[in-house]
Amino acid sequence: MNPTLLHTTTLILIAASPVLTATTTAQSSIQLPARFQYPNGITHSSNGTLYVGSVTSGKILRITPNGKTETFFAGTDEIFAATSLRLDEQRGILWGASPDFLGVRGADGQVTRRPHRIFAIDARTSKVLQVIPMPDGGFGNDIALDEEGGVYLTDSARPRIYYSCRHRS
């Protein structure tokens, strides 16, 4: 066997072993409020605060490192689901996707689905900064942030990735 390959393989196994051990031995759970249904999106801040979204209501919980749970954002008619949460700590913006899985049942019994969208919420005040509907009936699914404040968004209804440049309030 090539000595360089063997050395690289050993280095990878040694470097990965603490991670494997830590994930198999350190387990705990955080109990969410009973009325908080279908948790989906989750992100965290550098101090350990968690943000957890509900796929059916748009509600976002904030859970502090000491375990205090509070409603950070109650959800609105514009933000009816909270998934794929990402925290831009440098700019104080919580980004998320709001896909309409359930739809709205009209008086005639028909279910209407609202356009999928992404949103930006001020992480300090919970104020909605921006709601961006997905173009062409797209399905905003996962989010990644870049260092300049740009947002990448996968569209699961079509094979494409959107990019939104730095948020300006």
N, C-alpha and C positions, 0 to 999 in steps of 0.2 A: 504494500500500500504506500502511496505517496506520503512522505513524512509531513509535508505542509498540510495536506488534507486531513490527516489524522490529528494534527495539532489543532486545526480549526474546528474539527468536530468535537474534540475534547473541550475546547474553550467554550463552545456554544452550550454543551451539556452542563458544564460546571456553572456557567453564568445563569442558565435557566433553572437549575435545581432549587435555589431558594424561592423563586417565584412559584414553582410547582408545589413545594412544601407549604408555603404560606397560604396558597389558595385552598389547599385541602384540609388545613388544620384550623384556620381562623375563620370561623363561621358565626354569624349572629344575624338577627333579623330586627327590623324596626316595624313595629305595629302601626299601621296607618288607621286613621279614624274609620269607624264602621260605615259611615255614609259616603266615604270617598271611594268611588267605584272605578274599576278598570285603570289602575295606574299604568302608564306607558312611558312617557318621556321622563328622563332623569338626567340631571347634571349636578355639578358641585362647584363650590368656590374654593379658593386656596386655603381658607380657614376651616374647611370641612362642612360648611352649610350645604345641605342638599335642597334641590328643587325637584319636585315630582309632579308631573302633569296627569290629568285624567283624559282619556280618549273620548269619553262620552259627555263631558260637561265643560271643558275648557278651564276648569279649576286647576290652580297650581298651588301646591303646598310648599312651605319653607320649613325645613327641619334643621334647627341649630345643632352645633356639635354637642351641646349639653342635653339634647333630646326634646327640646321644646318644639312642638308642631303648631303651625299657624297657617291660615289661608293667606297666601301671598297675593293671589289674584283669583277672583271669584268666577271668571268667565263672563262672556258677553254674547250678544247676538252676532258679533263679528268674529269672536274667538270662541268657538263652540267645542273645540277639542284642543288638547295640548300634548303634542308628541314631539319627539326628536329635539328635546330642549338642549340648547347650547348657551353657555354663559360667556360673554365677552367681558371679562372682568375689567380690563383696561379701560373700556368705554362705559361700563356700567349698564350693559344691555343684555337682556335675556331674550334669545331668539327661540322660536318654536314653529312647528307646523300645525295647521288646523285642518285636517282632512275630515270630511263629513261622512263618517261611516254609517250613522243612523238615519240621517235625513230628517225631514220635518213632515209629519203626517197632516195633511190638510183636512178640511171639513168633509170632503168627499172620500176620505180614506186613502187617497193617493199619497205616496211618499215622494217628496221632492228633495233632491240633494243640492245643497248649496255648493258653490264653487270652492275648491280647495284653496288654501292660502297659507302664507307664512306671516309671522308677526314679530314685532320687536316691542319689548316692554322695558321701561326704566327699572333697573334692578334695585334702586333705592326707594322709589316712590310707588311702584306698581302701575304707573301711568302707561297707557298704550301709546307708543311712539309712532308705530307704523303697522299697517296691515296691507299685504301685497297679494292680490288674487293671482293664482296660477294661470298663465295664459293658455289658450287653446284647450281648455278642459283638462289640464294636466293634474297630476297627483303628486304634490310635494311630499317627499318621504323623509329623506335623511339630510342633515345639515352639517357642514364643516365651515369653520371660520378661519380666515387667514390673519396674519399679523397686522395688516393694514386696516382691518375692520370689514373686509369683504366677506360675503356670505356665498358659499356654494350650496346648491340644492339639487338633489337628484329628483327626477321626474319618473315615477314608476309606471305611469300610463304610457309614456313614450320613452324611447331610449335616448335621453339627453340629460345634460347637467346645465343648470342655470347659474349665472354668477351675478351678484348684485354688488356694486362697488360700495365703498365706505358709506355707512349711514350718516345722514346729516339731519339733525333735528331742527 
